[in-house]
Amino acid sequence: MALKRINKGLLVPSWRTIRLLAHVSNSTSSSLTIHCLELKDLERDPPSSCSAGPIGDDLFHWQATIMGPEDSPYQGGVFFLSIHFPTDYPFKPPKINFTTKIYHPNINSNGSICLDILKDQWSPALTISKVLLSVCSLLTDPNPDDPLVPELAHIYKTDRARYDATAREWTRKYAM
């Protein structure tokens, strides 16, 4: 399979390879077409500090990479995420979780992300690029009022210096 390097090393199949794969399966052709269009969009105009693409030939399981945003305790870290698309995507949201450990009030120890657009605020108009940008934004601006880890939200609200120091420590330990 022809692979192409995008955004600092993530290898993804070339658009030509994806087009060929899309013709292989008739049963999920509309879903594959959407995946192919999103992949083409990511190749053409990748979101800043993010990359994503299929793992091997499985267009329903992708890996994403997010570079820790500048001016955040995650700066300098490289965070990996797993993306699983349901067969009825884009009408249902993808399942996205961090595979890199991260200290964050909206991300638990299993890597689950508390983000409204991945749950009740999902819209078929959203793309993986937009979702990744929202996750990046969550790293810059956590939402302690809707936490997945209430203890971290409390520390974030009451002792921001301690929170930032611990988040930087975890970033150095797990994401560098």
C-alpha positions as CSV (number, residue, x, y, z in Angstrom):
1,M,0.0,0.0,0.0
2,A,1.3,3.5,-0.9
3,L,1.8,5.6,2.3
4,K,2.2,9.3,2.6
5,R,3.7,11.2,5.5
6,I,1.7,14.1,6.9
7,N,2.1,16.4,9.8
8,K,5.4,15.4,11.4
9,G,5.5,11.7,10.6
10,L,2.0,10.2,10.7
11,L,1.8,7.8,7.8
12,V,-1.5,7.5,6.0
13,P,-2.5,5.8,2.8
14,S,-2.4,8.0,-0.3
15,W,-5.7,9.3,-1.7
16,R,-5.4,6.9,-4.7
17,T,-5.1,3.9,-2.3
18,I,-8.1,5.1,-0.4
19,R,-10.2,5.5,-3.6
20,L,-9.3,1.9,-4.5
21,L,-10.3,0.7,-1.0
22,A,-13.6,2.5,-1.3
23,H,-14.6,0.4,-4.3
24,V,-13.9,-2.9,-2.4
25,S,-16.9,-2.8,-0.1
26,N,-20.4,-2.1,-1.4
27,S,-22.1,-2.7,2.0
28,T,-20.5,0.3,3.6
29,S,-19.7,2.4,0.5
30,S,-21.5,5.5,1.7
31,S,-19.6,5.4,5.0
32,L,-16.3,4.7,3.2
33,T,-17.0,7.6,0.9
34,I,-17.3,9.9,3.9
35,H,-14.1,8.6,5.4
36,C,-12.3,9.1,2.1
37,L,-13.6,12.6,1.8
38,E,-12.5,13.4,5.3
39,L,-9.1,11.9,4.8
40,K,-8.6,13.9,1.6
41,D,-9.6,17.0,3.5
42,L,-7.1,16.2,6.2
43,E,-4.3,15.7,3.6
44,R,-5.2,18.9,1.8
45,D,-5.7,21.2,4.8
46,P,-4.6,19.5,8.1
47,P,-5.7,21.3,11.3
48,S,-2.9,23.1,13.1
49,S,-0.9,20.8,15.5
50,C,-3.1,17.8,14.7
51,S,-3.0,14.8,12.3
52,A,-5.1,11.7,11.8
53,G,-5.4,8.8,9.5
54,P,-6.5,5.2,9.3
55,I,-4.6,2.4,11.0
56,G,-3.5,0.1,8.2
57,D,-6.4,-0.7,5.8
58,D,-9.1,-0.2,8.4
59,L,-11.0,3.0,7.5
60,F,-13.1,2.7,10.6
61,H,-10.2,2.8,13.1
62,W,-7.9,5.8,12.9
63,Q,-5.1,7.2,15.0
64,A,-4.7,10.9,15.7
65,T,-1.9,12.9,17.0
66,I,-2.2,16.2,18.9
67,M,0.8,18.4,19.7
68,G,0.4,20.0,23.1
69,P,-0.7,23.6,22.6
70,E,1.7,26.4,23.3
71,D,1.1,28.4,26.5
72,S,-0.5,25.3,28.1
73,P,0.9,22.8,30.6
74,Y,0.8,20.3,27.7
75,Q,3.2,22.3,25.5
76,G,5.9,20.1,23.9
77,G,3.9,16.9,24.4
78,V,2.8,14.5,21.7
79,F,-0.6,13.0,22.5
80,F,-2.0,10.0,20.6
81,L,-5.7,9.3,20.3
82,S,-7.7,6.4,19.0
83,I,-10.7,7.1,16.8
84,H,-13.4,4.4,16.1
85,F,-16.1,5.3,13.6
86,P,-19.5,3.6,13.9
87,T,-20.9,2.2,10.7
88,D,-23.6,4.9,10.8
89,Y,-21.1,7.8,10.9
90,P,-21.6,10.7,10.4
91,F,-25.0,10.3,11.9
92,K,-23.4,9.0,15.1
93,P,-20.3,10.5,16.7
94,P,-16.9,8.7,16.5
95,K,-15.6,7.2,19.7
96,I,-12.4,9.1,20.5
97,N,-10.1,8.5,23.4
98,F,-6.6,9.4,24.4
99,T,-4.1,6.6,24.4
100,T,-1.4,8.8,25.9
101,K,-1.9,9.4,29.7
102,I,-2.9,13.0,30.4
103,Y,-3.7,15.0,33.5
104,H,-6.9,16.8,32.7
105,P,-10.3,17.3,34.4
106,N,-12.2,16.4,31.2
107,I,-10.2,13.3,30.3
108,N,-10.2,10.3,32.6
109,S,-7.6,7.5,33.2
110,N,-9.2,5.4,30.4
111,G,-8.6,8.3,28.0
112,S,-12.4,9.0,27.7
113,I,-13.1,12.6,26.8
114,C,-15.9,14.7,28.2
115,L,-16.8,16.9,25.3
116,D,-20.3,17.8,24.3
117,I,-19.8,17.5,20.6
118,L,-18.8,13.8,21.1
119,K,-22.1,13.1,22.9
120,D,-25.4,15.0,22.9
121,Q,-24.2,18.0,20.8
122,W,-22.9,15.8,17.9
123,S,-23.9,17.0,14.4
124,P,-23.3,15.2,11.1
125,A,-21.9,18.5,9.9
126,L,-18.9,18.0,12.2
127,T,-15.7,16.6,10.7
128,I,-12.7,14.9,12.3
129,S,-10.7,18.1,11.7
130,K,-13.3,20.1,13.7
131,V,-13.4,17.5,16.4
132,L,-9.6,17.5,16.8
133,L,-9.5,21.3,16.9
134,S,-12.2,21.1,19.7
135,V,-10.0,18.6,21.6
136,C,-7.0,20.9,21.2
137,S,-9.1,23.8,22.5
138,L,-10.0,21.6,25.5
139,L,-6.3,21.2,26.3
140,T,-5.9,25.0,26.3
141,D,-9.1,25.7,28.1
142,P,-10.4,22.9,30.3
143,N,-14.0,22.9,31.4
144,P,-13.9,22.4,35.1
145,D,-17.7,23.0,35.4
146,D,-18.4,19.7,33.4
147,P,-15.6,17.5,34.6
148,L,-15.0,13.8,34.0
149,V,-12.6,13.8,36.9
150,P,-14.1,16.1,39.6
151,E,-11.0,15.9,41.8
152,L,-8.9,17.5,39.0
153,A,-11.5,20.1,38.3
154,H,-11.4,21.1,42.0
155,I,-7.6,21.4,41.9
156,Y,-7.9,23.4,38.6
157,K,-10.3,25.8,40.2
158,T,-8.7,26.2,43.7
159,D,-4.9,25.7,43.0
160,R,-4.1,26.5,39.4
161,A,-0.3,26.5,40.0
162,R,-0.4,23.0,41.4
163,Y,-2.7,21.8,38.6
164,D,-0.4,23.3,35.9
165,A,2.8,21.8,37.5
166,T,1.2,18.3,37.7
167,A,0.0,18.5,34.1
168,R,3.5,19.6,33.0
169,E,5.0,16.7,34.9
170,W,2.6,14.2,33.4
171,T,3.3,15.7,29.9
172,R,7.1,15.2,30.4
173,K,6.6,11.7,31.8
174,Y,4.0,10.3,29.3
175,A,4.0,12.5,26.2
176,M,7.6,13.4,25.5
